[in-house]
Amino acid sequence: MDHPYASRRFRMAVSAIALLSLNAQPAAAQFGNKGGEAALNACATERAPLVRLDTDYKELKRSKMGAAIGQGLKQGAMVLAKGVMSGGMPGMPGGGGGGGLGGAMGGLGGMMGAAAGMAAGSQNRQGAAPSAAAASPAGMLFGQDMLSGAMGLQVPGISGGGFGGGGGGDNLKAYAALAVLVAIVATAEAYAQLKEQEAGGDLRKASYNIDQDAARQLAVSREIVTDGSALVDCRSRQLTDINTRLAGASNDKDRKAIRRERTELTGALKKDIDLTGGVVDQHIGMAKTFTQGRAMTDGSSEADVLGGQAPAYAAAPATTKLAMPAKGAAPAAGAPAQTQAVAPAPTLVALKATAVRSAPVASAAVLMTFPAGREVKPKTSAADGGWWEIDVAGASGYVRAADLGPPGSAPVQVAANTPKGKGGKGAGATKPPPPPPVVAGPTNIRAYNQTVIAARDNGKGRLSSLMTDIQTSERRENVFYAMLSNWRWG
């Protein structure tokens, strides 16, 4: 009578041993095994660019500025002062992790102001009363010392050669570098405030600049797609070679050795998945920040910015319209509001054939061209950053200040007064300017979002599939698994 129960207990014991063997075998191969390192290093060339990127992002987040911004968002500016005085803030001046950035920072003033301002904005959004230290003007949110410090950081897509964006020199590069850091360690609200400051309060410029940030990171995400695919191809070749040799093995000793190689490959794949996932996660976060920051400056939603795309960071984009965060400072109580007389916008003329661009940068799209002598009426009383803003069929256009002058300063246009030619038309009559083209939406943000999805799927996704294939084969070939299968169907 006891025989069925004994048989059942025996089968349960065998099942437990089988499960333990499946879990223990890959784990054992990953510890103290030189073969595991050999499997990992077999694709060292393909891993190298991703390892470099991963190191850059880790160093960026561990930098003094990254620590300051991150801690400032969490606890307010006072934590920075306490950390510096006690010497306990890693990576901060006076703390235990000092580095080469201290000289470039030029002091903690701007860093403290940034942390305080962002903390104030967070408290305002949550309905809390801001502290006295947090009452800094929005324009001082990111001081010049923070921009100087950003120039000393190694930022993928920004540092080194090949930086574009249409002028602005070091200051533009500093804003671009700081934007990446804020996008990674801070909030979308803080990022939108930085872009508003960069644009001098002009949200249209801020929107354009956010799309340019996405364009610079688009180049990096495309490289991640290429590098991730190369790594997957290398691992696929390894697995194909192992499977081919395993199928042709003539004895149990060879098969055991080849299976051990396959288990070591599983350990290498686990590290590859962690590596590619860590790099892509930084870009998933930036894609979210760029999308939400653009929605804030435009007063639109994530769905509007992405134009029907699925975001890299969620199943579907939010349709709620976003707005810029409230300013961190308010007029003093009881102080009367002061109004200043606004000077009228001047009337100017084009000194030569002049391009009207969609944004105040030389690389922006040309909306139309003014001939020399064309009268121009700017929208403001003074040029901003070397550019006049004008109205172009209800949209904003920008003309270089150097290309415009007071009436009478342009060369005389003779062609318009030439005698009529055949057909009664003036030979030199000027044609009316064509209508300006429709300004495209945030195309760089959309392209970047799609590339981040491709980087995630073609890297981490395909590597995970390879590891699943190996684990499935190991289960099928396990002797205990075979015994259980025979008993189940016997």
The 8 nearest C-alpha neighbors of each residue, nearest first, counted from 0:
[[1, 2, 3, 4, 5, 6, 7, 8],
 [0, 2, 4, 3, 5, 6, 7, 8],
 [1, 3, 5, 4, 0, 6, 7, 8],
 [4, 2, 6, 5, 1, 7, 0, 8],
 [5, 3, 7, 6, 1, 2, 8, 0],
 [6, 4, 8, 2, 7, 3, 9, 1],
 [5, 7, 9, 3, 4, 8, 2, 10],
 [6, 8, 4, 10, 9, 5, 3, 11],
 [9, 7, 11, 5, 10, 6, 12, 4],
 [8, 10, 6, 12, 7, 11, 5, 13],
 [9, 11, 13, 7, 12, 8, 14, 6],
 [12, 10, 14, 8, 13, 9, 15, 7],
 [11, 13, 9, 15, 14, 10, 8, 16],
 [12, 14, 10, 16, 11, 15, 17, 9],
 [15, 13, 11, 17, 12, 16, 10, 18],
 [14, 16, 12, 18, 17, 13, 19, 11],
 [17, 15, 19, 13, 14, 18, 20, 12],
 [18, 16, 14, 20, 479, 15, 19, 13],
 [17, 19, 15, 21, 20, 16, 14, 22],
 [20, 18, 16, 22, 17, 21, 23, 15],
 [19, 21, 17, 23, 18, 22, 24, 16],
 [20, 22, 18, 19, 23, 24, 17, 474],
 [23, 21, 19, 20, 24, 25, 18, 26],
 [22, 24, 20, 26, 25, 21, 19, 27],
 [23, 25, 27, 26, 22, 20, 21, 28],
 [26, 24, 28, 27, 262, 23, 22, 29],
 [27, 25, 23, 29, 28, 24, 22, 30],
 [28, 26, 24, 29, 25, 30, 23, 31],
 [27, 29, 25, 26, 30, 263, 32, 24],
 [30, 28, 26, 27, 266, 35, 32, 263],
 [31, 29, 32, 27, 28, 26, 35, 33],
 [32, 30, 33, 29, 28, 27, 35, 34],
 [31, 33, 34, 35, 30, 28, 29, 36],
 [32, 34, 36, 35, 37, 31, 30, 38],
 [33, 35, 37, 32, 36, 38, 263, 260],
 [36, 34, 263, 38, 33, 37, 32, 29],
 [37, 35, 39, 33, 38, 34, 40, 32],
 [36, 38, 34, 40, 35, 39, 41, 33],
 [39, 37, 35, 41, 36, 264, 40, 267],
 [38, 40, 267, 36, 37, 41, 35, 42],
 [41, 39, 43, 37, 42, 38, 36, 44],
 [40, 42, 38, 39, 43, 37, 44, 233],
 [43, 41, 40, 45, 44, 233, 46, 39],
 [44, 42, 40, 46, 45, 41, 47, 39],
 [45, 43, 47, 46, 42, 48, 41, 40],
 [44, 46, 230, 42, 43, 47, 229, 226],
 [45, 47, 43, 49, 44, 48, 50, 42],
 [46, 48, 50, 44, 49, 45, 43, 51],
 [49, 47, 51, 50, 46, 52, 45, 226],
 [50, 48, 52, 51, 46, 47, 53, 275],
 [49, 51, 47, 53, 48, 52, 46, 54],
 [52, 50, 48, 54, 49, 53, 55, 47],
 [51, 53, 55, 49, 54, 50, 56, 48],
 [52, 54, 50, 56, 51, 55, 278, 49],
 [55, 53, 51, 57, 52, 56, 58, 50],
 [56, 54, 52, 58, 53, 57, 59, 51],
 [57, 55, 59, 53, 58, 54, 60, 52],
 [56, 58, 54, 60, 59, 55, 61, 53],
 [59, 57, 61, 55, 56, 60, 62, 54],
 [58, 60, 56, 62, 57, 61, 55, 65],
 [59, 61, 65, 57, 58, 62, 56, 184],
 [62, 60, 58, 59, 65, 66, 57, 63],
 [63, 61, 65, 59, 64, 60, 58, 90],
 [64, 62, 91, 90, 66, 65, 67, 61],
 [65, 63, 67, 66, 62, 68, 110, 148],
 [64, 66, 60, 62, 68, 67, 63, 61],
 [67, 65, 69, 63, 64, 68, 70, 61],
 [68, 66, 64, 70, 65, 69, 71, 63],
 [67, 69, 71, 65, 114, 70, 66, 64],
 [70, 68, 66, 72, 71, 67, 184, 65],
 [71, 69, 73, 67, 72, 68, 66, 74],
 [70, 72, 114, 75, 68, 76, 69, 73],
 [73, 71, 118, 69, 70, 74, 75, 117],
 [74, 72, 70, 71, 75, 69, 118, 68],
 [73, 75, 71, 72, 70, 78, 76, 118],
 [76, 74, 71, 118, 115, 77, 72, 73],
 [75, 77, 115, 71, 114, 78, 79, 111],
 [78, 76, 80, 79, 75, 81, 74, 132],
 [77, 79, 81, 76, 80, 82, 75, 74],
 [80, 78, 82, 77, 81, 76, 83, 67],
 [79, 81, 83, 77, 82, 78, 84, 76],
 [82, 80, 78, 84, 79, 83, 85, 77],
 [81, 83, 88, 79, 87, 85, 80, 84],
 [82, 84, 86, 80, 81, 85, 93, 94],
 [85, 83, 81, 86, 82, 80, 93, 87],
 [86, 84, 87, 82, 83, 81, 94, 88],
 [87, 85, 94, 83, 93, 84, 88, 82],
 [86, 88, 82, 85, 94, 89, 95, 83],
 [87, 89, 82, 94, 91, 86, 83, 90],
 [90, 88, 96, 95, 94, 91, 87, 97],
 [89, 91, 96, 97, 63, 62, 94, 88],
 [92, 90, 63, 94, 89, 88, 97, 93],
 [93, 91, 94, 97, 101, 83, 90, 63],
 [92, 94, 86, 83, 91, 95, 97, 84],
 [95, 93, 86, 88, 91, 87, 89, 92],
 [94, 96, 89, 97, 86, 90, 87, 88],
 [97, 95, 90, 89, 94, 98, 91, 88],
 [98, 96, 90, 92, 91, 95, 94, 93],
 [99, 97, 100, 96, 101, 90, 63, 92],
 [98, 100, 101, 102, 97, 103, 151, 152],
 [99, 101, 103, 98, 102, 104, 151, 148],
 [102, 100, 104, 103, 99, 92, 98, 105],
 [103, 101, 104, 100, 105, 99, 106, 148],
 [102, 104, 148, 100, 101, 105, 147, 151],
 [105, 103, 148, 101, 144, 102, 106, 147],
 [104, 106, 144, 103, 102, 107, 101, 147],
 [107, 105, 104, 108, 144, 109, 101, 110],
 [106, 108, 110, 109, 111, 105, 104, 144],
 [109, 107, 111, 110, 106, 112, 144, 142],
 [108, 110, 142, 112, 111, 144, 107, 145],
 [111, 109, 113, 107, 112, 108, 145, 114],
 [112, 110, 114, 108, 113, 109, 76, 107],
 [111, 113, 109, 115, 110, 114, 116, 140],
 [114, 112, 140, 110, 116, 141, 111, 115],
 [113, 115, 71, 111, 117, 76, 116, 112],
 [116, 114, 133, 76, 112, 118, 113, 117],
 [115, 117, 119, 113, 118, 133, 114, 140],
 [118, 116, 120, 114, 119, 115, 72, 113],
 [117, 119, 121, 115, 75, 72, 116, 120],
 [120, 118, 116, 122, 133, 117, 121, 129],
 [119, 121, 117, 123, 118, 122, 327, 116],
 [120, 122, 118, 124, 119, 123, 117, 125],
 [123, 121, 127, 125, 119, 124, 120, 129],
 [122, 124, 120, 126, 125, 121, 127, 119],
 [125, 123, 121, 122, 126, 120, 324, 127],
 [124, 126, 122, 123, 127, 121, 120, 128],
 [127, 125, 123, 124, 122, 128, 121, 129],
 [128, 126, 122, 125, 123, 129, 124, 121],
 [127, 129, 130, 122, 126, 123, 119, 125],
 [130, 128, 119, 122, 133, 127, 131, 123],
 [129, 131, 133, 132, 128, 134, 119, 115],
 [130, 132, 133, 134, 129, 135, 119, 115],
 [131, 133, 130, 134, 115, 76, 135, 77],
 [132, 134, 115, 119, 130, 131, 116, 135],
 [135, 133, 131, 328, 132, 327, 136, 116],
 [134, 136, 133, 116, 328, 327, 137, 139],
 [137, 135, 328, 138, 139, 327, 134, 140],
 [138, 136, 140, 139, 327, 326, 135, 328],
 [137, 139, 136, 140, 196, 141, 135, 199],
 [140, 138, 137, 136, 141, 142, 135, 112],
 [139, 141, 113, 137, 138, 116, 112, 142],
 [142, 140, 113, 139, 109, 145, 143, 193],
 [143, 141, 109, 144, 145, 139, 140, 146],
 [142, 144, 146, 145, 147, 109, 141, 148],
 [143, 145, 147, 104, 146, 142, 105, 109],
 [146, 144, 148, 143, 147, 142, 109, 110],
 [145, 147, 143, 149, 173, 148, 144, 174],
 [148, 146, 144, 145, 150, 149, 103, 104],
 [147, 149, 104, 145, 103, 150, 146, 151],
 [150, 148, 146, 151, 152, 177, 147, 173],
 [149, 151, 173, 148, 147, 152, 146, 176],
 [152, 150, 149, 148, 100, 103, 153, 147],
 [153, 151, 149, 150, 154, 59, 148, 158],
 [152, 154, 158, 55, 155, 151, 59, 157],
 [153, 155, 158, 157, 152, 176, 156, 55],
 [156, 154, 157, 158, 153, 219, 55, 52],
 [155, 157, 216, 215, 219, 154, 158, 218],
 [158, 156, 154, 155, 176, 162, 159, 175],
 [159, 157, 154, 153, 156, 155, 160, 162],
 [158, 160, 157, 161, 162, 153, 156, 154],
 [161, 159, 162, 158, 157, 163, 156, 172],
 [160, 162, 163, 159, 157, 158, 156, 215],
 [163, 161, 160, 157, 164, 159, 158, 172],
 [164, 162, 165, 161, 166, 215, 172, 362],
 [163, 165, 166, 362, 162, 211, 360, 171],
 [166, 164, 361, 362, 360, 163, 167, 363],
 [167, 165, 168, 164, 360, 361, 171, 163],
 [166, 168, 171, 170, 169, 165, 172, 164],
 [169, 167, 170, 171, 166, 172, 165, 173],
 [168, 170, 172, 171, 173, 167, 150, 174],
 [169, 171, 173, 172, 168, 167, 174, 146],
 [172, 170, 167, 174, 173, 169, 168, 175],
 [171, 173, 169, 175, 170, 174, 176, 168],
 [172, 174, 170, 146, 176, 150, 171, 175],
 [173, 175, 177, 171, 172, 176, 178, 170],
 [174, 176, 178, 172, 173, 177, 171, 179],
 [177, 175, 173, 178, 179, 174, 149, 157],
 [176, 178, 174, 180, 149, 179, 175, 173],
 [177, 179, 175, 181, 176, 180, 174, 182],
 [180, 178, 182, 176, 177, 181, 183, 175],
 [179, 181, 177, 183, 182, 178, 184, 176],
 [182, 180, 185, 178, 184, 183, 179, 190],
 [181, 183, 179, 180, 285, 288, 185, 178],
 [184, 182, 180, 181, 185, 285, 179, 284],
 [183, 185, 181, 69, 182, 180, 65, 60],
 [186, 184, 181, 182, 183, 69, 189, 68],
 [187, 185, 189, 188, 190, 182, 184, 181],
 [186, 188, 288, 190, 189, 292, 191, 291],
 [189, 187, 191, 186, 190, 324, 192, 292],
 [190, 188, 192, 186, 187, 191, 117, 193],
 [189, 191, 187, 193, 188, 192, 181, 182],
 [192, 190, 292, 188, 194, 193, 189, 187],
 [193, 191, 195, 189, 190, 194, 196, 188],
 [192, 194, 190, 196, 191, 195, 197, 189],
 [195, 193, 197, 191, 205, 196, 192, 198],
 [194, 196, 192, 200, 198, 205, 193, 197],
 [197, 195, 199, 193, 194, 198, 200, 138],
 [196, 198, 194, 195, 199, 193, 174, 205],
 [199, 197, 195, 205, 196, 201, 200, 204],
 [200, 198, 196, 197, 201, 195, 138, 204],
 [199, 201, 195, 198, 196, 202, 197, 205],
 [202, 200, 198, 204, 203, 199, 205, 195],
 [203, 201, 205, 204, 296, 206, 200, 195],
 [204, 202, 206, 205, 201, 207, 296, 297],
 [203, 205, 207, 202, 206, 201, 198, 208],
 [204, 206, 202, 208, 194, 203, 198, 195],
 [207, 205, 203, 209, 204, 208, 293, 296],
 [206, 208, 204, 210, 205, 209, 211, 203],
 [207, 209, 211, 205, 210, 206, 204, 212],
 [210, 208, 212, 206, 211, 207, 205, 289],
 [209, 211, 213, 207, 208, 212, 443, 444],
 [210, 212, 214, 208, 213, 209, 215, 207],
 [213, 211, 209, 215, 214, 210, 208, 216],
 [212, 214, 210, 216, 211, 444, 215, 443],
 [213, 215, 211, 217, 443, 212, 216, 210],
 [216, 214, 212, 217, 213, 156, 218, 211],
 [215, 217, 219, 213, 218, 214, 156, 220],
 [218, 216, 214, 447, 220, 219, 215, 213],
 [217, 219, 221, 216, 220, 215, 222, 214],
 [220, 218, 216, 222, 217, 221, 156, 223],
 [221, 219, 223, 217, 222, 218, 451, 450],
 [222, 220, 224, 218, 223, 219, 217, 450],
 [221, 223, 225, 219, 220, 224, 226, 218],
 [224, 222, 220, 226, 221, 225, 227, 454],
 [225, 223, 454, 221, 227, 222, 226, 228],
 [224, 226, 222, 228, 223, 227, 229, 221],
 [225, 227, 223, 229, 228, 224, 222, 230],
 [228, 226, 458, 230, 224, 229, 225, 223],
 [227, 229, 231, 225, 230, 226, 457, 458],
 [228, 230, 226, 232, 227, 231, 45, 225],
 [231, 229, 233, 45, 227, 228, 232, 226],
 [230, 232, 228, 234, 233, 229, 235, 462],
 [233, 231, 235, 229, 230, 234, 228, 236],
 [232, 234, 230, 236, 231, 235, 42, 229],
 [235, 233, 237, 231, 236, 232, 238, 230],
 [236, 234, 232, 238, 237, 233, 231, 239],
 [237, 235, 239, 233, 234, 238, 240, 232],
 [236, 238, 234, 240, 235, 239, 241, 233],
 [237, 239, 241, 235, 240, 236, 242, 234],
 [240, 238, 236, 242, 241, 237, 243, 235],
 [239, 241, 243, 237, 238, 242, 236, 244],
 [242, 240, 238, 244, 239, 243, 245, 237],
 [241, 243, 245, 239, 244, 240, 246, 238],
 [244, 242, 240, 246, 245, 241, 239, 247],
 [245, 243, 247, 241, 246, 242, 248, 240],
 [244, 246, 242, 248, 247, 243, 254, 241],
 [245, 247, 243, 244, 248, 242, 254, 241],
 [246, 248, 244, 245, 249, 243, 242, 254],
 [247, 249, 245, 246, 254, 250, 244, 253],
 [250, 248, 247, 253, 251, 254, 246, 252],
 [251, 249, 252, 253, 248, 254, 255, 247],
 [250, 252, 254, 253, 255, 249, 248, 256],
 [253, 251, 255, 254, 250, 256, 249, 257],
 [254, 252, 256, 255, 251, 250, 248, 257],
 [253, 255, 251, 257, 256, 252, 248, 245],
 [254, 256, 258, 252, 253, 257, 251, 259],
 [257, 255, 259, 253, 258, 254, 252, 260],
 [258, 256, 260, 254, 259, 255, 245, 253],
 [259, 257, 261, 255, 260, 256, 254, 262],
 [258, 260, 262, 256, 257, 261, 255, 263],
 [261, 259, 263, 257, 258, 262, 264, 256],
 [260, 262, 258, 264, 259, 263, 257, 265],
 [261, 263, 265, 259, 264, 260, 25, 258],
 [264, 262, 35, 260, 266, 265, 261, 28],
 [263, 265, 261, 267, 262, 266, 38, 268],
 [266, 264, 268, 262, 263, 267, 466, 269],
 [265, 267, 269, 263, 264, 268, 29, 270],
 [268, 266, 39, 264, 270, 269, 265, 38],
 [267, 269, 271, 265, 270, 266, 272, 264],
 [268, 270, 266, 272, 267, 271, 265, 273],
 [271, 269, 273, 267, 268, 272, 274, 266],
 [270, 272, 268, 274, 273, 269, 275, 267],
 [271, 273, 269, 459, 275, 270, 274, 276],
 [272, 274, 270, 276, 271, 275, 277, 269],
 [275, 273, 271, 277, 272, 276, 270, 278],
 [276, 274, 278, 272, 277, 459, 273, 271],
 [277, 275, 273, 279, 274, 278, 272, 459],
 [276, 278, 280, 274, 275, 279, 273, 281],
 [277, 279, 275, 280, 53, 276, 281, 274],
 [278, 280, 282, 276, 281, 277, 275, 455],
 [281, 279, 283, 277, 282, 278, 276, 284],
 [282, 280, 284, 279, 283, 278, 285, 183],
 [283, 281, 285, 279, 284, 280, 286, 451],
 [282, 284, 280, 286, 285, 281, 312, 311],
 [283, 285, 287, 282, 281, 286, 280, 288],
 [284, 286, 282, 288, 287, 283, 182, 289],
 [287, 285, 283, 289, 284, 288, 448, 282],
 [286, 288, 290, 284, 285, 289, 291, 283],
 [287, 289, 187, 285, 291, 290, 286, 292],
 [290, 288, 292, 286, 287, 291, 293, 285],
 [291, 289, 287, 293, 288, 292, 286, 301],
 [290, 292, 294, 288, 293, 289, 287, 301],
 [293, 291, 191, 289, 295, 294, 290, 187],
 [294, 292, 296, 290, 295, 291, 206, 289],
 [293, 295, 299, 291, 297, 300, 292, 296],
 [296, 294, 322, 321, 323, 298, 292, 293],
 [295, 297, 293, 202, 294, 298, 206, 323],
 [298, 296, 294, 299, 295, 293, 206, 202],
 [299, 297, 295, 322, 321, 294, 296, 320],
 [300, 298, 320, 294, 297, 321, 303, 295],
 [299, 301, 320, 303, 294, 318, 302, 319],
 [302, 300, 304, 317, 303, 316, 294, 291],
 [301, 303, 316, 305, 300, 318, 304, 317],
 [304, 302, 300, 306, 301, 305, 299, 307],
 [303, 305, 301, 302, 306, 294, 290, 300],
 [306, 304, 302, 308, 445, 303, 307, 301],
 [307, 305, 303, 304, 308, 302, 445, 301],
 [306, 308, 305, 302, 309, 303, 316, 304],
 [309, 307, 305, 306, 310, 445, 302, 316],
 [308, 310, 315, 316, 314, 311, 307, 313],
 [311, 309, 312, 313, 316, 308, 315, 448],
 [310, 312, 452, 313, 283, 448, 451, 309],
 [313, 311, 310, 283, 287, 314, 284, 286],
 [314, 312, 315, 310, 311, 316, 309, 287],
 [313, 315, 309, 310, 316, 312, 311, 317],
 [314, 316, 309, 313, 310, 317, 308, 302],
 [317, 315, 302, 301, 310, 309, 318, 313],
 [316, 318, 301, 319, 302, 315, 300, 320],
 [317, 319, 300, 302, 301, 320, 316, 303],
 [320, 318, 300, 317, 321, 301, 299, 302],
 [319, 321, 300, 299, 298, 318, 322, 294],
 [320, 322, 295, 298, 299, 300, 294, 319],
 [323, 321, 295, 298, 324, 296, 320, 294],
 [322, 324, 295, 296, 325, 321, 191, 188],
 [325, 323, 188, 322, 326, 120, 192, 124],
 [324, 326, 327, 323, 120, 123, 124, 328],
 [325, 327, 328, 137, 324, 120, 329, 136],
 [326, 328, 137, 120, 136, 119, 134, 116],
 [327, 329, 136, 134, 326, 135, 137, 330],
 [328, 330, 331, 327, 326, 136, 134, 332],
 [331, 329, 332, 334, 328, 336, 333, 335],
 [332, 330, 334, 333, 329, 335, 328, 336],
 [331, 333, 334, 330, 329, 335, 336, 328],
 [334, 332, 335, 331, 330, 336, 329, 337],
 [333, 335, 332, 331, 336, 330, 337, 329],
 [336, 334, 337, 333, 330, 332, 331, 338],
 [335, 337, 334, 338, 330, 333, 331, 339],
 [338, 336, 335, 339, 334, 340, 330, 331],
 [337, 339, 336, 340, 341, 335, 334, 342],
 [340, 338, 341, 337, 342, 336, 343, 335],
 [339, 341, 342, 338, 343, 337, 380, 344],
 [340, 342, 339, 343, 380, 344, 338, 379],
 [341, 343, 380, 340, 344, 379, 381, 345],
 [344, 342, 380, 345, 341, 379, 378, 381],
 [343, 345, 380, 379, 377, 378, 342, 346],
 [346, 344, 347, 343, 380, 376, 377, 379],
 [345, 347, 376, 375, 344, 405, 348, 374],
 [348, 346, 405, 375, 404, 406, 374, 403],
 [347, 349, 374, 373, 375, 372, 403, 404],
 [348, 350, 403, 372, 371, 373, 351, 402],
 [351, 349, 409, 371, 403, 402, 372, 348],
 [352, 350, 371, 349, 353, 370, 402, 372],
 [353, 351, 370, 371, 369, 368, 349, 354],
 [352, 354, 369, 368, 351, 370, 402, 349],
 [355, 353, 368, 367, 356, 365, 369, 398],
 [354, 356, 398, 367, 397, 366, 365, 368],
 [355, 357, 365, 397, 366, 364, 396, 358],
 [356, 358, 396, 364, 363, 366, 397, 365],
 [359, 357, 356, 363, 360, 397, 396, 204],
 [360, 358, 397, 386, 361, 356, 357, 363],
 [361, 359, 165, 362, 358, 363, 166, 164],
 [360, 362, 165, 363, 359, 166, 356, 358],
 [361, 363, 165, 360, 364, 164, 166, 358],
 [364, 362, 358, 360, 361, 357, 356, 365],
 [363, 365, 356, 357, 366, 362, 358, 355],
 [364, 366, 356, 367, 355, 354, 357, 363],
 [367, 365, 435, 356, 355, 436, 357, 364],
 [366, 368, 355, 365, 435, 354, 369, 432],
 [369, 367, 354, 353, 355, 370, 352, 366],
 [368, 370, 353, 352, 373, 354, 371, 367],
 [371, 369, 352, 373, 372, 351, 353, 368],
 [370, 372, 351, 352, 349, 350, 373, 409],
 [371, 373, 349, 409, 348, 350, 370, 374],
 [374, 372, 348, 349, 371, 370, 369, 375],
 [375, 373, 348, 347, 372, 349, 376, 346],
 [376, 374, 347, 348, 346, 377, 373, 349],
 [375, 377, 346, 347, 389, 345, 378, 374],
 [378, 376, 389, 379, 388, 344, 387, 375],
 [377, 379, 389, 388, 344, 376, 390, 380],
 [380, 378, 344, 377, 381, 388, 382, 343],
 [379, 381, 344, 343, 342, 345, 378, 382],
 [382, 380, 379, 383, 344, 387, 345, 377],
 [381, 383, 387, 386, 385, 400, 384, 380],
 [384, 382, 386, 385, 387, 381, 388, 400],
 [383, 385, 386, 382, 359, 387, 400, 399],
 [384, 386, 400, 383, 382, 399, 387, 401],
 [387, 385, 399, 400, 382, 383, 398, 384],
 [388, 386, 382, 398, 397, 400, 377, 399],
 [387, 389, 397, 377, 396, 378, 386, 395],
 [390, 388, 377, 396, 378, 395, 397, 387],
 [389, 391, 395, 394, 393, 396, 392, 378],
 [392, 390, 394, 393, 395, 396, 389, 435],
 [393, 391, 394, 390, 435, 434, 395, 396],
 [392, 394, 391, 390, 395, 396, 389, 435],
 [395, 393, 391, 392, 390, 396, 389, 357],
 [396, 394, 390, 391, 389, 388, 397, 357],
 [395, 397, 357, 389, 356, 388, 391, 355],
 [396, 398, 388, 356, 355, 359, 387, 358],
 [399, 397, 355, 387, 386, 400, 356, 354],
 [398, 400, 386, 401, 402, 385, 387, 397],
 [399, 401, 386, 385, 402, 403, 387, 398],
 [400, 402, 399, 403, 385, 404, 386, 350],
 [403, 401, 400, 399, 350, 349, 353, 351],
 [404, 402, 349, 350, 348, 400, 401, 347],
 [405, 403, 347, 348, 408, 350, 349, 406],
 [404, 406, 347, 408, 348, 407, 346, 403],
 [407, 405, 408, 348, 347, 404, 409, 346],
 [406, 408, 409, 405, 348, 410, 404, 372],
 [407, 409, 406, 405, 404, 410, 350, 348],
 [408, 410, 350, 372, 407, 411, 349, 371],
 [411, 409, 412, 408, 372, 350, 371, 351],
 [412, 410, 413, 409, 372, 371, 407, 408],
 [411, 413, 414, 410, 415, 372, 371, 416],
 [414, 412, 415, 416, 411, 417, 427, 410],
 [413, 415, 427, 416, 417, 412, 428, 426],
 [414, 416, 428, 427, 413, 417, 412, 429],
 [417, 415, 414, 413, 418, 427, 425, 412],
 [416, 418, 414, 415, 427, 419, 425, 426],
 [419, 417, 425, 420, 416, 426, 427, 424],
 [420, 418, 425, 424, 423, 426, 417, 421],
 [419, 421, 426, 424, 423, 425, 422, 418],
 [422, 420, 423, 424, 419, 426, 425, 418],
 [421, 423, 424, 420, 419, 425, 426, 418],
 [424, 422, 421, 419, 420, 425, 426, 418],
 [425, 423, 419, 422, 420, 426, 421, 428],
 [424, 426, 419, 428, 427, 420, 418, 417],
 [427, 425, 420, 428, 419, 424, 417, 418],
 [426, 428, 414, 415, 425, 429, 417, 416],
 [429, 427, 425, 415, 426, 430, 414, 424],
 [428, 430, 427, 431, 415, 414, 425, 432],
 [431, 429, 432, 428, 433, 427, 415, 370],
 [430, 432, 433, 429, 434, 428, 369, 370],
 [433, 431, 430, 434, 367, 368, 369, 435],
 [434, 432, 435, 431, 367, 430, 436, 368],
 [433, 435, 436, 432, 367, 392, 366, 391],
 [436, 434, 366, 367, 433, 437, 391, 392],
 [437, 435, 438, 366, 434, 367, 433, 439],
 [436, 438, 439, 435, 366, 434, 440, 394],
 [439, 437, 436, 440, 357, 435, 366, 364],
 [440, 438, 437, 441, 442, 436, 364, 357],
 [439, 441, 442, 438, 304, 306, 443, 445],
 [442, 440, 444, 443, 210, 304, 445, 439],
 [441, 443, 445, 444, 440, 446, 439, 210],
 [444, 442, 446, 214, 445, 210, 441, 213],
 [445, 443, 447, 213, 442, 441, 446, 210],
 [444, 446, 448, 442, 447, 443, 305, 449],
 [447, 445, 443, 449, 448, 444, 442, 450],
 [446, 448, 217, 444, 450, 445, 449, 443],
 [447, 449, 445, 451, 446, 450, 286, 311],
 [450, 448, 452, 446, 447, 451, 445, 453],
 [449, 451, 453, 447, 452, 448, 454, 220],
 [450, 452, 454, 448, 453, 449, 220, 447],
 [453, 451, 455, 449, 450, 311, 454, 456],
 [452, 454, 450, 456, 451, 455, 457, 449],
 [455, 453, 224, 451, 457, 452, 456, 458],
 [454, 456, 452, 453, 458, 459, 457, 279],
 [455, 457, 460, 453, 458, 454, 459, 452],
 [458, 456, 454, 461, 453, 455, 460, 228],
 [459, 457, 227, 455, 460, 456, 461, 454],
 [458, 460, 462, 272, 455, 275, 461, 276],
 [461, 459, 456, 463, 462, 458, 457, 455],
 [460, 462, 464, 463, 457, 458, 459, 465],
 [463, 461, 465, 459, 464, 460, 231, 458],
 [464, 462, 466, 460, 461, 465, 459, 467],
 [463, 465, 461, 467, 462, 466, 468, 460],
 [466, 464, 462, 468, 463, 467, 461, 469],
 [465, 467, 469, 463, 468, 464, 265, 470],
 [466, 468, 464, 470, 465, 469, 471, 463],
 [469, 467, 465, 471, 466, 470, 464, 472],
 [470, 468, 466, 472, 471, 467, 473, 465],
 [469, 471, 473, 467, 472, 468, 466, 474],
 [470, 472, 468, 474, 469, 473, 467, 475],
 [471, 473, 475, 469, 470, 474, 476, 468],
 [474, 472, 470, 476, 471, 475, 477, 469],
 [473, 475, 471, 477, 472, 476, 470, 480],
 [476, 474, 472, 473, 477, 471, 480, 481],
 [475, 477, 473, 474, 472, 478, 481, 480],
 [478, 476, 480, 474, 479, 475, 473, 481],
 [477, 479, 481, 480, 476, 482, 475, 17],
 [478, 480, 482, 481, 17, 477, 483, 13],
 [479, 481, 477, 483, 478, 482, 484, 475],
 [482, 480, 484, 478, 479, 483, 485, 477],
 [483, 481, 479, 485, 484, 480, 486, 478],
 [482, 484, 486, 480, 485, 481, 487, 479],
 [485, 483, 481, 487, 482, 486, 480, 488],
 [484, 486, 482, 483, 488, 489, 487, 481],
 [487, 485, 489, 483, 484, 488, 482, 10],
 [486, 488, 484, 485, 489, 483, 482, 481],
 [487, 489, 485, 486, 484, 483, 482, 481],
 [488, 486, 485, 487, 484, 483, 482, 481]]
